[in-house]
């Protein structure tokens, strides 16, 4: 086809600039032929990308030993972001490239905001792109991506399910196949100030009482409980903690339950009845909660394990007086929502061998330990919890206890829409524009339609 | 490209075929960029098309997607109401304020040139940037708005403006949109005002006409063409408001600040539901065309 196009260009192009005699009838005829040739050329140009994008049966694979570049989409990129995750990722990649001569890893930075990065990734998948090869995904994404056949199962990657911490495999398995590997282990737990709260609360009611008492005792405190109340995914993970505190569950088929209502009422009351959280939490994300807790203005705070390292660091005003526990529950067993970053692989990737090598590298105990020390991200594989890790960062021993309480999020290809509806419900309750009972009833009807797999 | 002469019947004049050939890439590009998406979108809007669920196929669904747009159950009807309500309130306020500023700047006041340049600044800031800037300013703990209100002993010094209550959130959106759009209105109307011959006012003054009378009888009628342009532009962009909402509230609290453009984005990009997204887009296009036609019919420019 390219030859023909080249010929057409010549044929159509040569007389155009000529200042010869006025064309006769025959010349007009010729011009017409040239016209259709140019038309064909334009059509070819218009259709060519579609033809290229069509793809055949399974992409041609580049072998591991070949010189190649793989694209790794990383949330927040490798610039320093929350804690120092970006820097840790950069170091791991540099070490990988050194150990695997010929493979270059190009980082595609995604937004730090999980809602935005979801769209960035979806758009690339929708376009049928073979890159990014590897995606640093939120653990709520794989089910949707798997149903859309955008990501490939990791069955042939040689990963050992028993190597992971509890819940990590269940949370990334869709229709019986493992579609993602936990990069690190993240749970939404409860931080408290050991100086202000002598024994950690064991029920949500005790948490409220402790927070109120701390506020009375220490006038420099501004929040009894700081939490992520902005309308985004982070609020959903906090809410799953609250659900567990009352024995509730995020089940889209059956959302309007008495236990769930209690949890929603609790969310409302901490701001409007118990006054342990300011109305300002309605715009708070992890960063605001982190600032509030590390600066010593909050008695309790919900957040991820990374905060423990920052709170215990030199210069922190709460160093040496930070406790980290699962969120207390009436049921007696505390809860900590498991919601972390997982690694997924593009089903159209032409570098599956190199992708597998990078996944294995990132999950190797040595890299996991290094990452944990550098960034505070808890390893997702058991073997990385070594004496060396505890020696340089003793708080990981605290983390291990919280991990025992991990509760995976709902695995559903419709998770994103369910979460969007839940976010709207939580936001309207936090703004006091709907009563918890009204909001729960209306949302239960909406998400029930999304309950089907 | 100029045609050498008229073509007679089916016979092409010399060079005419070449003319079509030369024009065809541009025509095809335009068709590919406008006609194809519009038709494809129409097709989508009457089919099921969810890219996250390829197994669902693309069955014909009739007007099901359109019924969803006007159903209270899906929450989309609320977005329609928010969009219409917001447009109906914000546009008159913006045009009134802009007209006031334009009238002021039309007078020979000292520093008029600097004022005209300064007033354009908010309009020159991209709206996502100004929304994020205002979000920072409105933060109850670190923002400047509450701080200044507190210094001046004004009410609202301890208010969480965004996503904590529906009225304050809308107020914040309105203030930001007005802050950004009034300069545009003012500059366009100012241009219109300067096109009105001064002699008319002088003659009116000689006849002893009051200022209000000369505004009503001279300024307003002669400002009609400029007003039409301003109203069409502002109404359409208020109707299509997205960026401020996206950056400032995410549609919250709850879904109380969702607009048509916001739910359309949500349908396309969160749910990957191209059927529903297509239907919302079609509804928006029809509404926007109706608004433009309505203005054209009511305010006929004198020169038309």
Interface residues (C-beta under 8 A of the other chain):
Chain A: X12 X16 X22 X23 X24 X27 X28 X31 X32 X34 X35 X36 X37 X38 X39 X42 X43 X45 X46 X115 X118 X119 X122 X123 X126 X144 X147 X148 X149 X230 X231 X232 X278 X279 X280 X282 X283 X413 X416 X417 X420 X423 X424 X425 X427 X428 X429 X430 X431 X432 X433 X434 X439 X445 X446
Chain B: X11 X12 X13 X14 X15 X16 X17 X18 X20 X21 X22 X24 X25 X28 X29 X32 X51 X52 X53 X54 X55 X73 X74 X75 X135 X139 X140 X141 X160 X162 X163 X164 X165 X166 X169 X249 X250 X251 X252 X253 X254 X255 X256 X266 X269 X270 X271 X272
